[in-house]
Amino acid sequence: MNTSSSLPDAKSSLEADSSVLQIWGGHPLRGHVKISGAKNSALVIMAGTLLCSGDCRIRNVPLLADVERMGQVLSALGIRLTRKDDTLDINASEITTSKAPYELVTQLRASFFAIGPILARLGVAQMPLPGGCAIGARPVDLHVRGLQAMGAEVQIEHGICNAYVPGSNGRLKGARIYLDTPSVGATETLMMAATLADGETILENAAREPEVVDLANFCNAMGAKIQGAGSSTITIVGVPKLHSVEYNIIPDRIEAGTFLVAGAITRSELTLSRVCPEHLIPVIAKLRDIGVTIIEEAPDCLRVLPATTLKATDIETLPHPGFPTDMQAPFMALLTLAEGDSLINESVFENRLRHASELNRLGADIRVKGNAAFVRGVPMLSGAPVLGTDLRASAALVLAGLAAEGTTTIQGLHHLDRGYDQLDAKLQQLGARILRVSEPSTDAELAPNTSNSPASITT
């Protein structure tokens, strides 16, 4: 195994910032799309490999900018990584420093979750406060209080979270921890920390997301003793050490949901695999409310059929098993073309409706008041220059552009590349007329291009 990080050539932030997506809309899609591994599982499982002093082989790892960043964080801690295709080999036998690099952690919120396994392995950790998409406050107080309950001394100074475990053996102690809110990040951080703690830890009001279950399954495959993941109470009995493992990451339910919406908004027939239909229950239910037909072709395969009419519906985002906040923006794009009035209430994050104004640039009729968006369906959307403001907002603009008449030009691709594995290439394979190009240098060049000539599209 190489001694340095050898991660994929995901689009760099600089490259993504200097390019745009041009979409010639109004064309149906057709075919099969392969769903990549779950972004949010991949990131936290990469952090979880810090618990193991041997080799870990992780399969079904998506090709994402965020995965590359997490790899850089691990490399800075002295971890050895190599990648081939969708397989990532990680050796954390030696963690050479307990301090993660500020410039990387502040770009990627999920990297903060490594504080749990670092503290569990070394008894000391220094982690800068996290960054990520600007979709609202996501404080780390639940992480900190949980680690303190397990015996850690934690102080936050100058933007750095400094934690250590007093005592001669440097091991955390089992504790009963109640989370004020079912935070995914806090649940994952504390669950990882508890795997190597002395005694039993009980997490109450824990997050129930599939990615939490995936992390628990990964840790258990290394020899951890975790029960109850997927419920609101998780019990972890600490063990002295964990062993090497090979593990397959679950499919990305948000990518799968995005492609289901792509089929719905373009009135197209698509098949998706590998998927976990049970992870998509609220998304499938809402699509059926809107009038879209979803068929389970096989245990890991879904087919979406075009609807004659799209109907309005109301959506409220909630922690799992409720409707996922990450699907709110894609569904808003879909509801712009539904007959009637829809209400979307974003109850998870307080700053996650900024895509509404960009969708309005495409001809949508959306009014935002606080954390609620009122969507009145329109007969059609029209291509225009728009800006992706966060990861899922960017995906929503791609979906709207696929359905709009004329050409849509999307800037801010660094958001999109953080969480979707080659989305534009996958859409091209389905017949979408979509092209990533160098950013036009003038406003005039950003004007919608009404040409629908296939000759202007290359793959």
Sequence and secondary structure as in RCSB ss.txt:
>XXXX:A:sequence
MNTSSSLPDAKSSLEADSSVLQIWGGHPLRGHVKISGAKNSALVIMAGTLLCSGDCRIRNVPLLADVERMGQVLS
ALGIRLTRKDDTLDINASEITTSKAPYELVTQLRASFFAIGPILARLGVAQMPLPGGCAIGARPVDLHVRGLQAM
GAEVQIEHGICNAYVPGSNGRLKGARIYLDTPSVGATETLMMAATLADGETILENAAREPEVVDLANFCNAMGAK
IQGAGSSTITIVGVPKLHSVEYNIIPDRIEAGTFLVAGAITRSELTLSRVCPEHLIPVIAKLRDIGVTIIEEAPD
CLRVLPATTLKATDIETLPHPGFPTDMQAPFMALLTLAEGDSLINESVFENRLRHASELNRLGADIRVKGNAAFV
RGVPMLSGAPVLGTDLRASAALVLAGLAAEGTTTIQGLHHLDRGYDQLDAKLQQLGARILRVSEPSTDAELAPNT
SNSPASITT
>XXXX:A:secstr
  SS B      HHHHHTEEEEEE S   EEEEE  B HHHHHHHHHHGGGBSSEEEEES    HHHHHHHHHHH
HTT EEEEETTEEEEE S    SB  HHHHTT GGGGGGHHHHHHHHSEEEEE      SS    HHHHHHHHHT
T EEEEETTEEEEE  SSS   B  EEE SS  HHHHHHHHHHHHTSBSEEEEES    HHHHHHHHHHHHTT E
EE TTSSEEEEE  S B  EEEE  B HHHHHHHHHHHHHTT EEEEES  GGGGHHHHHHHHHHT EEEEEETT
EEEEE  SS B   EEB STTSB GGGHHHHHHHHTTSBSEEEEE  S SS  THHHHHHHTT EEEEETTEEEE
E  S  B  EEE  SHHHHHHHHHHHHHSBSEEEEE HHHHHHH SSHHHHHHHTT EEEEEE  SSTGGGS   
   GGG   
